[in-house]
C-alpha cells in the first residue's frame, strides 16, 4: 500500500503539545502515512465518514492522542486492547507514539481487519497484533480475559453495552477508557448498573479538545457470566430490565 504521507495542518503540532505530546523523529511522517492509507482505502471500503485530510488529523490523530494522559503512565511491555478498532483509531496512532507498549487491535469485520494488517505491515509496527474477533468471545477466552493493562474503544456503542464488552478484558487494577462525545455524562449515568456488574468503577472524565474520555478502573474480577453472548450486551444492556 504505497501512498504519500499527509502533512499535518498548521497548528497541529502545537495542539498536540498542549496535550503533552512531543513527537519523536519520524512519528509525524508515520501518522501522516497512516492517514493517507486510511483515506485511500476508504474510497473502496467504509472505514470513516471523514474524508477531509485536515479534519482527519484532528478527528482521528488528535482524538487518539487524548488517551496518552492515561496510557503514557503504563510500564513498557504493558498490553493494550483496542476493541472495534475499525479503521485503526485510536490503536494505530497510539502504537506509533508509544512503541514500548503492545497493542492488540480487534475488529469483527474481515475487510477492516485486513486493512489493519496491511497498514501495520506497511508502517513497520512491530508492537501491534491484529485480530478479527468479537469482544464477546474474547472476554470468555482465557487467552484474553483479564489479560490487558488497558482496554480502549471509540465509536463502538453506548456505554451500558460497551463496559460489558471492555471490562472483562482488563486486568484487575487495569484501565478501561472510552472516547465519547457531548453525551458522555448521560451515557455514564445510564451505565451505572452495568459498571458495577462487571467489576469496574468510574474514575473520572477527561475533557479533551475533541470530546471526552470516560476513564474506569477494573476494581475486581468480572463475574464469569459476563460478557454475555448472542448480542445480549447490545439488545438487553445490563440494568435495562430494572428501568422498565
Secondary structure, 3 states (H helix, E strand, C coil): CCCCCCCCCCCHHHHHHHCCCCCCCCHHHHHHHHHHHHHHHCCCCCCCCCCCHHHHHHHHHHHHHCCHHHHCCCCCCCEEEEECCCCCCCHHHHHHHCCCCEEEEEECCHHHHHHHHHHHHHHCCCCEEEEECCHHHHCCCCCCCCCEEEEEEECCCCHHHHHHHHHHHEEEEEEEEEEECCCHHHHHHHCHHHHHHCCEEEEEEEEECCEEEEEEEECCCCCCCCCCCCCHHHHCCCCHHHHC
